Amino acid sequence: MPRYYFDLYDDSGLYADDEGLDLPSIDDARQEAAHSLADILRDAVRSGTGRAYRRMSVEVRNDVGTVIRVKSGFEIEVLV
């Protein structure tokens, strides 16, 4: 079973995954990356860090190199 590593990039830098996960397929790695990024974005909004805009991505790599990139960003505007 291949091992995939899920590196997080955000406005403050890189958080490299040194452990990885053994997953049966690249589609399973894609799903894991998308769910991980959604969870991270949800936690960032809930934490109330005061930052109005953030960009984040999860890059999935295997022993060959980067195979998947999931990117997202959000902006919070207070209009009143």
C-alpha positions in Angstrom: 0.0 0.0 0.0 1.5 3.4 -0.9 2.3 6.0 1.7 1.1 9.6 1.2 2.3 12.7 3.0 0.0 15.6 3.6 1.9 19.0 3.8 -0.1 22.0 4.9 0.8 25.4 3.5 -0.8 28.6 4.8 0.1 32.3 5.0 2.6 31.6 7.8 4.5 28.8 6.0 4.8 25.1 5.6 3.9 22.4 8.0 5.4 19.2 6.7 3.9 15.8 7.3 6.8 13.6 8.5 4.6 10.5 9.2 2.2 10.1 6.3 -0.6 7.6 5.8 -0.8 4.3 4.1 -3.8 4.5 1.7 -5.0 2.1 -0.9 -5.3 4.5 -3.8 -4.6 8.1 -5.0 -8.4 8.7 -4.9 -8.3 7.9 -1.1 -5.4 10.4 -0.8 -7.5 13.0 -2.7 -10.4 12.5 -0.4 -8.2 12.7 2.7 -6.6 15.9 1.5 -10.0 17.5 0.8 -11.4 16.5 4.1 -8.3 17.7 6.0 -8.4 21.1 4.3 -12.1 21.5 5.1 -11.5 20.7 8.7 -8.5 23.1 9.0 -10.6 25.9 7.4 -13.5 25.2 9.7 -11.2 25.3 12.8 -9.5 28.6 11.5 -12.9 30.3 11.3 -14.0 29.0 14.7 -10.8 30.1 16.4 -11.5 33.8 15.6 -7.8 34.6 14.9 -8.8 38.0 13.7 -7.3 37.4 10.3 -9.7 38.6 7.5 -8.1 36.6 4.7 -6.3 33.3 4.6 -5.0 31.1 1.8 -4.3 27.4 2.5 -3.4 24.3 0.6 -2.7 20.7 1.3 -0.1 19.1 -1.0 0.0 15.4 -1.1 3.3 13.7 -2.0 4.5 10.2 -2.3 8.0 8.8 -2.8 8.1 10.3 -6.3 7.0 13.8 -5.4 3.8 16.0 -5.2 0.8 14.2 -6.7 -2.2 16.3 -5.5 -2.7 19.9 -4.5 -6.0 21.0 -2.8 -6.2 24.8 -2.4 -8.7 27.1 -0.8 -9.0 30.6 0.6 -11.5 32.6 2.5 -12.2 36.2 3.2 -14.3 37.7 6.0 -15.8 41.1 5.5 -17.7 42.9 8.3 -19.9 45.4 6.5 -21.5 47.1 9.5 
